Amino acid sequence: MEDFVIVVNRIEELQLTQDRQELELIFEKAKRTIVGGMDVILMRESSNGSREKFQTFSNEHDFEEYRKQVFRFL
């Protein structure tokens, strides 16, 4: 298993369209990654396609707090 990358631009798009189902799929995959002993990495993609890592989760508790924060805006 390898680290799971979440591009937060995509999360923000899904929040705007209120696509809870797709968000749940992403967060479930991420949670399985953490349970499997790997990390979840948050990245932001710029308009030129480059990605910048800005946060890493390695435990379920911290990741769950992030998940709650995302779903709070729906």
MOQUI-V326196 format. One record per residue. N is the residue number from 1. RES is the residue in one small letter. OMEGA is omega in radians with two decimals (NA if undefined). D_LAST is the distance of its C-alpha to the last C-alpha in Angstrom with 2 decimals. Layout:
# MOQUI-V326196
n=(N,N)
res=(RES,RES)
omega=(OMEGA,OMEGA)
d_last=(D_LAST,D_LAST)
This chain:
# MOQUI-V326196
n=(1,2,3,4,5,6,7,8,9,10,11,12,13,14,15,16,17,18,19,20,21,22,23,24,25,26,27,28,29,30,31,32,33,34,35,36,37,38,39,40,41,42,43,44,45,46,47,48,49,50,51,52,53,54,55,56,57,58,59,60,61,62,63,64,65,66,67,68,69,70,71,72,73,74)
res=(m,e,d,f,v,i,v,v,n,r,i,e,e,l,q,l,t,q,d,r,q,e,l,e,l,i,f,e,k,a,k,r,t,i,v,g,g,m,d,v,i,l,m,r,e,s,s,n,g,s,r,e,k,f,q,t,f,s,n,e,h,d,f,e,e,y,r,k,q,v,f,r,f,l)
omega=(-3.14,3.12,3.14,-3.11,3.03,3.06,-3.01,3.05,3.13,3.11,3.14,3.08,-3.13,3.05,-3.13,3.14,-3.13,3.13,-3.11,-3.09,-3.14,3.08,3.13,3.12,3.14,-3.09,3.08,3.09,-3.14,-3.14,3.10,3.11,3.14,3.12,3.12,3.06,3.14,-3.09,2.97,-3.07,3.07,3.13,3.02,-3.14,-3.14,-3.10,3.12,3.07,3.12,-3.12,3.12,3.11,3.10,3.07,3.11,3.06,3.12,3.08,-3.05,-3.08,-3.14,3.13,3.12,3.08,3.08,3.13,3.12,3.13,-3.14,-3.08,3.10,-3.07,3.13,NA)
d_last=(30.77,29.47,26.70,23.29,21.95,18.32,18.22,15.30,15.67,14.61,11.51,10.62,11.63,9.53,6.29,8.12,9.16,6.14,8.93,8.14,11.94,12.91,10.74,12.38,15.68,15.58,14.84,17.48,19.99,19.45,20.01,23.14,24.34,24.25,25.93,28.47,29.41,27.96,25.43,21.99,22.26,19.64,21.03,20.36,22.18,24.09,25.21,28.53,27.07,27.84,25.49,25.37,24.56,23.00,22.01,23.19,22.21,25.08,24.15,21.62,20.88,19.91,17.82,15.96,15.24,13.79,11.63,10.34,9.77,7.72,5.42,5.61,3.83,0.00)
